[in-house]
Amino acid sequence: MSATLTYRDQTYEVEDGLTVKEALIQIGLEPQLYLAVRKGELVTEDKQLKPDDKIKLVAIVSGGNNQ
């Protein structure tokens, strides 16, 4: 079985049982730059993916103060 990660218009299938962090690394994304959301709830990077999980990835955006 597999889990699905979606970022914008890209969809990635990974094996279930991986942690969110492992899955992000496997698809070539930096784990510290993305949040994972399952059914509207934040999923921490140490949580294992379940069969048929559908995870939405949200890029972390930060701004600076121009002083």
C-alpha positions as CSV (number, residue, x, y, z in Angstrom):
1,M,0.0,0.0,0.0
2,S,1.1,3.6,-0.3
3,A,0.5,7.1,0.9
4,T,0.0,10.2,-1.2
5,L,1.7,13.5,-0.6
6,T,0.5,16.5,-2.5
7,Y,2.3,19.9,-2.9
8,R,0.6,22.4,-5.2
9,D,-0.1,20.5,-8.4
10,Q,2.5,17.7,-7.7
11,T,1.4,14.4,-6.3
12,Y,3.9,11.9,-4.9
13,E,3.3,8.3,-3.9
14,V,5.5,6.8,-1.2
15,E,5.3,3.6,0.8
16,D,3.3,3.7,4.0
17,G,5.2,3.1,7.2
18,L,7.7,5.8,6.4
19,T,7.8,8.8,8.7
20,V,6.7,12.2,7.2
21,K,10.3,13.3,7.4
22,E,11.6,10.1,5.6
23,A,8.9,10.6,2.9
24,L,9.8,14.2,2.3
25,I,13.5,13.3,2.0
26,Q,12.6,10.4,-0.4
27,I,10.8,12.8,-2.8
28,G,13.6,15.3,-2.6
29,L,12.1,18.0,-0.4
30,E,13.7,19.6,2.7
31,P,11.6,18.5,5.7
32,Q,12.2,21.7,7.6
33,L,10.6,23.7,4.8
34,Y,7.2,22.0,4.8
35,L,4.3,21.3,7.1
36,A,2.3,18.1,6.6
37,V,-1.5,18.2,7.0
38,R,-3.8,15.2,7.2
39,K,-7.6,15.8,7.2
40,G,-7.0,19.4,8.3
41,E,-4.7,18.4,11.2
42,L,-1.0,19.0,11.4
43,V,1.1,15.9,11.3
44,T,4.5,16.0,12.9
45,E,7.5,14.8,11.0
46,D,8.0,11.8,13.3
47,K,4.6,10.3,12.6
48,Q,4.4,7.2,10.4
49,L,2.3,7.3,7.2
50,K,-0.6,5.0,7.2
51,P,-1.9,3.0,4.2
52,D,-3.9,5.3,1.9
53,D,-3.0,8.5,3.8
54,K,-3.5,11.6,1.8
55,I,-1.1,14.3,3.0
56,K,-1.1,17.9,1.9
57,L,2.2,19.7,2.1
58,V,2.3,23.4,2.9
59,A,5.5,25.4,2.4
60,I,6.6,27.4,5.4
61,V,6.9,31.0,4.5
62,S,8.6,33.5,6.7
63,G,9.2,37.2,6.3
64,G,11.7,39.6,7.7
65,N,11.6,43.0,9.2
66,N,13.2,45.6,7.0
67,Q,14.6,47.9,9.7
